[in-house]
Amino acid sequence: QVQLVESGGGSVQAGGSLRLSCVASGSILSIDALGWYRQNPGRQRELVAVITTDGLINYGDSVKGRFTISRDSAKNTVYLQMNNLMPGDTSIYYCAAAGTNGPWWGQGTQVTVSS
């Protein structure tokens, strides 16, 4: 089993920045990839960014050039640096892990961008 805990959400003006963190614990060796998704009630879940244990990265089209995903393997932590935030980025952001017996999901953290 893997547990994921997100932090760093909040409210920011358009053009501002936030950094989300996700700490993984439990069966860490079961994880093949960590990533971020966002979803609002009644809306389709959207991929934001993923990073594999080999360091390969993929971003959703809507965040390319603005968001950066990174990891600190020693701390079992993945980060999402969000720059030039827009009102359309407002959502609940979920950390996710893929791997054996997965996927696993965090509880989500709210990001609100005002104009």
Residue pairs with C-beta under 8 A, 6 or more apart in sequence:
1 26
1 27
1 101
1 104
2 24
2 25
2 26
2 27
2 28
2 30
2 31
2 97
2 99
2 102
2 104
3 24
3 25
3 26
3 104
4 22
4 23
4 24
4 95
4 96
4 97
4 104
4 105
4 106
5 22
5 23
5 25
5 95
5 106
5 107
6 20
6 21
6 22
6 93
6 94
6 95
6 106
6 107
6 108
6 109
7 20
7 21
7 22
7 23
7 109
8 18
8 19
8 20
8 21
8 109
9 18
9 20
9 93
9 109
9 110
9 111
10 18
10 110
10 111
10 112
11 112
11 113
11 114
12 18
12 85
12 111
12 112
12 113
12 114
13 113
13 114
13 115
14 85
14 86
14 87
14 113
14 114
14 115
15 84
15 85
16 85
16 113
17 81
17 82
17 83
17 84
17 85
18 82
18 85
18 111
19 79
19 80
19 81
19 82
20 36
20 79
20 80
20 82
20 93
20 95
20 109
20 111
21 77
21 78
21 79
22 34
22 36
22 77
22 78
22 79
22 80
22 95
22 106
23 75
23 76
23 77
24 31
24 34
24 76
24 77
24 78
24 97
25 76
27 100
27 101
28 76
30 99
30 100
30 101
30 102
31 53
31 97
31 98
31 99
31 102
32 52
32 53
32 98
32 99
32 100
32 102
33 50
33 51
33 52
33 53
33 97
33 98
33 99
34 50
34 51
34 71
34 78
34 95
34 96
34 97
34 98
35 47
35 48
35 49
35 50
35 51
35 69
35 78
35 95
35 96
35 97
35 98
36 48
36 49
36 50
36 69
36 78
36 80
36 93
36 94
36 95
36 96
37 45
37 46
37 47
37 48
37 93
37 94
37 96
38 45
38 46
38 48
38 89
38 91
38 92
38 93
38 94
38 111
39 45
39 46
39 91
39 92
39 94
40 90
40 91
40 92
46 60
46 62
46 91
47 58
47 60
48 59
48 60
48 63
48 67
48 69
48 80
48 93
49 57
49 58
49 59
49 60
49 63
49 67
49 68
49 69
49 80
50 57
50 58
50 69
51 57
51 69
51 70
51 71
51 78
57 69
59 67
59 69
62 88
63 82
63 89
66 82
66 83
66 84
66 85
67 80
67 81
67 82
67 83
68 80
68 81
68 83
69 78
69 79
69 80
69 81
70 78
70 79
70 81
71 77
71 78
71 79
72 78
72 79
78 95
80 93
82 89
82 111
85 111
85 113
86 113
87 113
87 114
87 115
88 113
89 111
89 113
90 111
90 112
90 113
91 110
91 111
92 108
92 109
92 110
92 111
93 108
93 109
93 110
93 111
94 105
94 106
94 107
94 108
95 105
95 106
96 103
96 104
96 105
96 106
97 103
97 104
